[in-house]
Amino acid sequence: MASGAARYDGHSAWYDQAFSVFHPPGEELAFLRQALGTGHGQVCVDLACGTGLCAQPIADAGYRVVGFDISADQLRFARGRLGAVARADACLLPVRDESVSVVVGMFFHTDLEDFAAAARQVARCLRPRGRLIYAGLHPCFIGPFVDRTREPAERVLHFAPGYDGTGWADRGSGDGSGLGGRVGFHHKTLAGFLGAIASSGLSIRAVREFSGGGVVLPRNIGLVAEK
Ligand SMILES: C[S@@+](CC[C@H](N)C(=O)[O-])C[C@H]1O[C@@H](n2cnc3c(N)ncnc32)[C@H](O)[C@@H]1O
């Protein structure tokens, strides 16, 4: 499978059109707004910013938003929504040590193998007491081991073996979005996901679960971690 860049390159027009209507979802947006507080003109890094769909609430909270993403195609769209964007790997961020108060990461831990390396970069860039605000797909309830496509009609989920199998699932994530089938999906267990943050040296201060449109079980998870 190709690198993170190639995974989204060529899919950005589809991604932006498919997600711009409802992304970020309402509960996650409220969580983001509450965690952001007021920025007073400080810089906030939007890590793996994609096409910039989460930039407006960050700017509305009074931050100067700087977006990084590995996909040039995604950044083509983000440029119109963010003050500043640059192509960079989240695992090798071109940001000075202890220079940023807030990093926002939305829905990217399933798009790269080494989420722990990205978390370490976040920890390095954050000032003391700086915060990571993260939301993404719930490792327990979205993945190649669960089929949620019939959930809305039947109010039932179909689980299969495979939760403990960390790795790329190129046939998609079973969530019905169509995204995983296009760009791949890197499944991590809950322990792998939370462990990546914990091992970076950040302290997890809050964890939330969001329905994300699910009617049986949550689809998304969010957390705030502090340096
Ligand atoms: C599902 S999109 C989310 C984009 C945006 N945060 C949002 O919520 O709309 C995941 C993004 O992660 C980016 N990505 C994947 N691997 C990356 C990496 N190693 N470094 C930076 N960005 C990466 C992809 O290019 C893609 O834009």
The ligand as an SDF file (V2000), in Angstrom:
LIG
                    3D

 27 29  0  0  0  0  0  0  0  0999 V2000
   -9.8860   11.4330    7.5900 C   0  0  0  0  0  0  0  0  0  0  0  0
   -8.8210   12.7310    7.1010 S   0  0  0  0  0  0  0  0  0  0  0  0
   -9.1910   13.9340    8.3480 C   0  0  0  0  0  0  0  0  0  0  0  0
   -8.8700   15.3210    7.9070 C   0  0  0  0  0  0  0  0  0  0  0  0
   -9.3490   16.4240    8.8490 C   0  0  0  0  0  0  0  0  0  0  0  0
   -8.6610   16.4030   10.1080 N   0  0  0  0  0  0  0  0  0  0  0  0
  -10.8280   16.3170    9.0550 C   0  0  0  0  0  0  0  0  0  0  0  0
  -11.2720   16.0270   10.1790 O   0  0  0  0  0  0  0  0  0  0  0  0
  -11.5780   16.5190    8.0890 O   0  0  0  0  0  0  0  0  0  0  0  0
   -7.2280   12.1360    7.5780 C   0  0  0  0  0  0  0  0  0  0  0  0
   -6.1060   13.0360    7.1110 C   0  0  0  0  0  0  0  0  0  0  0  0
   -4.8720   12.5710    7.6610 O   0  0  0  0  0  0  0  0  0  0  0  0
   -3.8560   12.8590    6.7340 C   0  0  0  0  0  0  0  0  0  0  0  0
   -2.6660   12.0710    7.0610 N   0  0  0  0  0  0  0  0  0  0  0  0
   -2.5080   10.7390    6.9730 C   0  0  0  0  0  0  0  0  0  0  0  0
   -1.2730   10.3860    7.3710 N   0  0  0  0  0  0  0  0  0  0  0  0
   -0.6490   11.5260    7.7230 C   0  0  0  0  0  0  0  0  0  0  0  0
    0.6540   11.8330    8.2240 C   0  0  0  0  0  0  0  0  0  0  0  0
    1.5410   10.8550    8.4540 N   0  0  0  0  0  0  0  0  0  0  0  0
    0.9690   13.1170    8.4610 N   0  0  0  0  0  0  0  0  0  0  0  0
    0.0730   14.1190    8.2220 C   0  0  0  0  0  0  0  0  0  0  0  0
   -1.1690   13.8970    7.7530 N   0  0  0  0  0  0  0  0  0  0  0  0
   -1.5310   12.6190    7.5110 C   0  0  0  0  0  0  0  0  0  0  0  0
   -4.4890   12.5240    5.4060 C   0  0  0  0  0  0  0  0  0  0  0  0
   -3.8030   13.0600    4.2930 O   0  0  0  0  0  0  0  0  0  0  0  0
   -5.8940   13.0730    5.5960 C   0  0  0  0  0  0  0  0  0  0  0  0
   -5.9960   14.3920    5.1340 O   0  0  0  0  0  0  0  0  0  0  0  0
  1  2  1  0
  2  3  1  0
  2 10  1  0
  3  4  1  0
  4  5  1  0
  5  6  1  0
  5  7  1  0
  7  8  2  0
  7  9  1  0
 10 11  1  0
 11 12  1  0
 11 26  1  0
 12 13  1  0
 13 14  1  0
 13 24  1  0
 14 15  1  0
 14 23  1  0
 15 16  2  0
 16 17  1  0
 17 18  1  0
 17 23  2  0
 18 19  1  0
 18 20  2  0
 20 21  1  0
 21 22  2  0
 22 23  1  0
 24 25  1  0
 24 26  1  0
 26 27  1  0
M  CHG  2   2   1   9  -1
M  END
$$$$
